[in-house]
Amino acid sequence: MFAIIFHNPTSGTKGVDKQSLLAAIKLANIDGEYVSTKSDDFEKALDQKADLFVAAGGDGTIRKIIIGAREKKVPIAIFPLGTANNVARSLGISGTPQELVETWDLEHAIPFDLGVAQGSWGTTSFIESFGVGLFPQYLISAGEEDKLEGAENLLQGRKLLQKALKKAKPAVLEIRVDGKALKGDFLGVEVLNISFTGPGLPLGQRADATDRKLDVVCFETNAKQDLAKWLDAPSDSAPPVVSRQASEVQITWRNVANRLDDKTFTNEDAIQTAELSCEKKPTAVLIPKKLAIQKVHERKAGEPVATR
């Protein structure tokens, strides 16, 4: 088997380099080639023939590989080397490269959905979330801060989100979920493809990147204090939000920022509308064998798929 490792050398995990990554895949009897996502050869490498692509880095790196390779029909494995690692967390992927390679099996790839957003800007794909209001404003403020390392970065992000909550005002939003209006007084909305987002927050209780649906999560104005408190210990309880699952979502907004994954846009001078759904063809992503088998059994039994 031949794999191409796409590595972000500036990702959060220290001590992981070209040699260690190539040595790790040798444990699974895989020959490989190393490509830095910062190199000029990155785009060309996506066109090379391979049995497996490996995305080694944080959520931004994983997004780049999954979206860049979605037409290649090559399964993708993940080495989570970032800080939040929202995609890996949502899929149940954790561990060092040398631990993960021995859980790989091409027969245990799952169909990973890509979200698609259509608007005045054209058509764009997302793997984590499309949001309006609260979260985009938080991301804008976070971009103005010096990035810290590891857990400190997540703690800083959650504190910045709490500050954004205090300043947040009701957003001018119209939300339609599978054709039905979702009414309420909201600070913002996130349309999630995976369960974790932002600074490692399990906001999408129903989100599952394999079910062809999106999780619409709305932040009620009167739940400000509850949400701020939840951010202190987000793993202890369900988030105080309004959520719905949907195949198609329409959002119209004005005078507020929006985001697509980690990219933010102001667009505050015009009314904007986005049509959101899943792309027709999912991407194959490897998850640990035990989790893949569990998902198959759950599907056959008709039970909800656990996302974390």
Residue pairs with C-beta under 8 A, 6 or more apart in sequence:
1 28
1 29
1 30
1 31
1 51
1 52
1 106
2 30
2 31
2 32
2 33
2 49
2 50
2 51
2 52
3 25
3 30
3 31
3 32
3 33
3 50
3 51
3 52
3 53
3 54
3 77
4 32
4 33
4 35
4 45
4 48
4 50
4 52
4 53
4 54
5 21
5 22
5 25
5 32
5 33
5 34
5 35
5 54
5 56
6 35
6 37
6 42
6 45
6 53
6 54
6 55
6 56
6 57
6 61
6 64
6 65
7 16
7 18
7 21
7 34
7 35
7 36
7 37
7 56
7 57
7 61
7 79
7 81
8 36
8 37
8 38
8 56
8 57
8 58
8 60
8 61
8 81
9 17
9 36
9 37
9 38
10 38
11 56
11 57
11 58
11 61
11 81
11 82
12 58
12 81
12 82
12 83
12 149
12 150
12 153
13 81
13 82
16 56
16 79
16 81
16 97
18 34
20 97
21 32
21 34
21 54
21 56
21 79
21 97
22 32
22 34
23 98
24 79
24 96
24 97
24 98
24 100
24 101
25 31
25 32
25 54
25 97
25 101
27 98
27 101
27 102
28 101
28 102
28 104
30 52
30 101
32 54
33 45
33 48
33 50
35 41
35 42
35 45
36 42
37 57
37 61
37 64
43 68
46 53
46 65
46 68
46 69
46 72
47 72
50 74
51 74
51 75
51 106
52 74
52 75
52 76
52 77
52 104
52 106
52 286
53 65
53 69
53 72
53 74
53 75
53 76
53 77
54 76
54 77
54 78
54 79
55 61
55 62
55 64
55 65
55 66
55 76
55 77
55 78
55 79
56 78
56 79
56 81
56 97
57 79
57 81
57 82
58 80
58 81
58 82
58 83
58 84
58 85
59 82
59 84
59 85
59 86
59 87
59 127
59 128
59 261
59 262
60 82
60 261
60 262
61 81
61 82
62 78
62 80
62 87
62 88
62 127
63 87
63 126
63 127
63 128
63 261
63 262
65 76
66 76
66 112
66 114
66 127
66 283
66 285
67 114
67 125
67 127
69 76
69 283
70 114
70 125
70 279
70 281
70 283
73 284
74 284
75 106
75 109
75 284
75 285
75 286
76 112
76 283
76 284
76 285
76 286
77 100
77 104
77 285
77 286
78 87
78 88
78 91
78 93
78 100
78 285
78 286
79 97
79 100
80 87
80 88
80 89
80 93
80 94
83 149
83 150
83 153
83 154
83 200
84 154
84 157
84 196
84 198
84 199
84 200
85 94
85 200
86 128
86 194
86 196
86 197
86 198
86 200
87 127
87 128
87 194
87 196
88 94
89 195
89 196
89 200
89 308
90 194
90 195
90 196
90 204
90 207
90 209
90 307
90 308
91 110
91 112
91 194
91 209
91 285
91 287
91 291
91 307
92 287
92 288
92 291
92 306
92 307
92 308
93 100
93 287
93 288
95 103
100 288
103 288
103 289
103 290
104 286
104 289
105 286
105 289
105 292
106 286
108 286
108 287
108 288
108 289
108 292
108 293
109 284
109 285
109 286
109 287
109 292
110 210
110 284
110 285
110 286
110 287
110 292
110 295
111 210
111 282
111 283
111 284
112 127
112 209
112 210
112 282
112 283
112 284
112 285
113 193
113 209
113 210
113 211
113 212
113 278
113 279
113 282
114 125
114 126
114 127
114 193
114 278
114 279
114 282
114 283
115 125
115 126
115 127
115 129
115 130
115 191
115 193
115 214
115 276
115 277
115 278
115 279
116 123
116 124
116 125
116 126
116 276
116 277
116 278
116 279
117 123
117 124
117 125
117 126
117 130
117 260
117 274
117 275
117 276
118 274
118 275
118 276
119 272
119 273
119 274
119 275
120 272
120 273
124 260
125 279
126 193
126 260
126 261
127 193
127 194
127 209
127 261
128 192
128 193
128 194
128 197
128 261
128 262
129 135
129 190
129 191
129 192
129 193
129 194
129 197
129 259
129 261
130 190
130 191
130 251
130 258
130 259
130 260
130 274
130 276
131 188
131 189
131 190
131 191
131 258
131 259
132 171
132 173
132 188
132 189
132 251
132 253
132 256
132 257
132 258
132 259
133 168
133 171
133 173
133 186
133 187
133 188
133 189
133 219
133 253
133 256
133 257
133 258
134 161
134 164
134 165
134 168
134 171
134 187
134 188
134 219
135 161
135 188
135 190
135 197
135 198
135 259
136 188
136 256
136 257
136 258
136 259
136 264
136 265
137 164
137 167
137 168
137 188
137 256
137 257
138 157
138 160
138 161
138 164
138 198
139 198
139 259
139 262
139 264
140 257
140 264
141 160
141 163
141 164
142 156
142 157
142 160
143 264
145 156
145 160
147 153
148 156
153 199
154 199
154 200
155 199
156 199
157 198
157 199
157 200
158 199
158 201
158 231
158 232
158 234
161 198
161 199
161 231
162 228
162 231
165 187
165 224
165 227
165 228
165 231
166 224
166 228
168 187
168 188
168 219
168 224
169 187
170 185
170 186
170 187
170 221
171 186
171 187
171 188
171 189
171 253
171 256
172 253
172 254
172 255
172 256
173 186
173 188
173 189
173 251
173 252
173 253
173 256
174 181
174 250
174 251
174 252
174 253
175 181
175 182
175 186
175 189
175 216
175 218
175 249
175 250
175 251
176 182
176 249
176 250
176 251
177 216
177 244
177 246
177 249
178 246
178 247
178 248
178 249
179 248
182 216
182 218
182 242
182 244
184 218
184 220
184 242
185 220
185 221
185 222
186 218
186 219
186 220
186 221
186 242
187 219
187 220
187 221
187 224
188 218
188 219
188 256
189 216
189 217
189 218
189 219
189 251
190 197
190 203
190 204
190 216
190 217
190 218
191 214
191 215
191 216
191 217
191 249
191 251
191 276
192 203
192 204
192 207
192 214
192 215
192 216
192 217
193 207
193 209
193 214
193 215
193 278
194 204
194 207
194 209
194 307
195 202
195 203
195 204
195 205
195 207
195 208
195 215
195 307
195 308
196 202
196 203
196 204
196 308
197 203
197 204
200 234
201 231
201 234
201 239
202 234
202 235
202 239
202 308
203 217
203 239
203 241
204 215
204 217
204 243
204 307
205 215
205 238
205 239
205 243
206 215
206 243
206 245
206 304
207 214
207 215
207 307
208 304
208 305
208 307
209 307
210 282
210 295
210 305
211 305
212 247
212 278
213 245
213 246
213 247
213 278
214 245
214 246
214 247
214 249
214 276
214 277
214 278
215 243
215 244
215 245
216 243
216 244
216 245
216 246
216 249
217 239
217 241
217 242
217 243
218 241
218 242
218 243
219 227
219 241
220 240
220 241
220 242
223 240
223 241
226 240
227 239
227 240
227 241
230 237
230 239
230 240
247 277
247 278
248 275
248 276
248 277
249 275
249 276
249 277
250 273
250 274
250 275
250 276
251 273
251 274
251 276
252 271
252 272
252 273
253 271
253 272
254 268
254 270
254 271
254 272
255 268
256 268
257 264
257 265
257 266
257 267
257 268
258 264
258 265
258 267
258 272
258 274
259 265
287 295
294 306
295 305
298 304
298 305
298 306
299 305
